[in-house]
Amino acid sequence: MPIVADSATFRQILGHYPTGVCAITGMQKDGTPVAMIVGSFTSVSLDPPLVAFFPDKASSSWPNIEACDGFCVNILADDQEGLCRTLASKVPAKFDGVPHHLSARGAPILDGALAWIDCSFHAIHEAGDHYIAIGEVHALDIHHPGAPLLFHKGRYGKVAPLL
């Protein structure tokens, strides 16, 4: 018999599905870089090129990103767990000592990320206790080849090397 999903069970079951980890970055109008970490990122459309991520409505970082003119998705590498934890923290100056440069649209691109995708906001929709933030892609590139940082069953992990 199927389990009726309360939020704890729902989270536990979905934790069996590994996700990639991305840093969503933006630049506030006063020149302050901001970031949030997401494990919910996906492509939406090829024509036009659209991507999406799903910030929690309770996130303290989301309003800072939403207030930016756009955002950059930074696909984190498997050696960037420390950076991930820093950007996910509540410290006010998350970018102190974080190597980065700016995209043509002004969003931070994190040095060492596997790839980056620079976007403007296309649409934001409410979806339960989250938002669906859809971005129109303006530029993207691969920084370096490597393996992504993963999140699975409440822990960070890596892709096993191919034999």
N, C-alpha and C positions, 0 to 999 in steps of 0.2 A: 504494500500500500504506500503511495507517495506521501512524503512529509509535507505538511502545510508549512510554508516558509515564514517563520518569524525573521526579524532582521538579523539576529545572530546566526541562525541556521543558513539563511540566504548568503551571508558573508562567508561563512565557513565553506559552503558548497562551491561558491564562485572562486574561492581562494585556491581551488584545485586547478584553475586555469591560469597558466603563467602569463604575465603581461610584461611588455617592455616598459622602461621607465624614461620619461621625458621631462625636461625642464622647460617650462613655458616662461619666456622672459619678455620684458617690455621696458620702455623708457617713459617715465612720468614726464609731464610737461615741465617740471622744474629741473630735469636732467638727472633724476635719481633712478638708477636701474632697479627693477623689481623682478621677482621670480616666484614660481610655484612649481611643485613637483606633481606630475600626474602619471597614473598607470593606465589611464583610459584615453587613448589617442587612436585615431583611425583616419583612413582616407575616406572621402565622401563621393567625389566626382572627378572624372578626368577632364570633362569639358563642360563648364570651366573647371580648372583645378581647384578643388576644395578639400579641406581637412577639418577634423573636429576633435575637440577634447571636452571632458565632462567635469567641470569644477563643482565641488560640493557647495551648496548654498551657505553652509556654516563656515566656509573657509575664510580666514582673515586675510589671505593673500589675494584671493580672487578680485575683490573690489579694486586693488591696486593695478592688477593686470587689465581689468575691464576699463579703467580710466585712461589707458594708453591708446594711442592712435592705431596700434596694431600689436602684433606679438610675433615672437620667433619660437618655433618648436626646436629644441635641442635634443637629439636622440643620444642619450648618455651611453658611454662605453662601459664595459664591465669593470674597468679599473677606477670608475668615478663614484663609487659608493660614498666615500667621504664627502665629496662635493654635493652629492644628492642629499645627504643628511644635513649639510650646512644650509642648502637652499630650502629645505623643508622645515627648518627651525623657525622659531619665533624671534630670532635676533633681529634688531632693526637694520643693521648694516650687513645684509647677507652677502654683498659683493666685495667686502673688504678682503683683499688678497686673492680674489678670484680672477684668474687670467681670462680676459675676453676682449673682443673687438666688436665694432658695431656694423650692422648690416647697412645697406644703402638707405633703408627706411628708418634707421636709427635704433633698432632693437639689439640688445646684446646677443652675440654669438659666443658661446662658451668654447674656449680653447680645449681641445681634446675630445669634444663631442664627436660621435661618429658622423653625424650629418646634421644639417640645419634646414629649416623651412620658414621663410619670412612671409608673414601674412598680414592682411588687414582684416578687420572684423566684417564678415558677410552677414551673419545673423546670430542672435542669441535667443534660445528658447528655454522655457521652463520645462523641467522633466522630473516630477516628484521632488526629491530633496536635492536635486542637482540641476545644473543648467547644461544645455548643449551649446557650446560655443563653436560656431562654424567660421573658418577663416578662408579667405581667398588667397591663394598662393601667388606671390609676386616673384620670388626667387628661392632657389634651393641649391644645395651642393653637398657633396660628401667631403668631410674633413680628412678622414683617413680610414683605411679598411680596418676592421676589427670586429669584435663581438659585442652585442648589446648587454647592458645591465638589465637583469630580469627581476621580477618580484613574483614569488610563488609561496603559497601557504604561510604568509606573514613574514617571509624572509627574502633578503636579496640573494641573487644567485647569478650563475653564468651558464652559457651554453657549453655543453660538453664538447671537447675538441673532436673533429671528424677523424675517423681512423682511416 
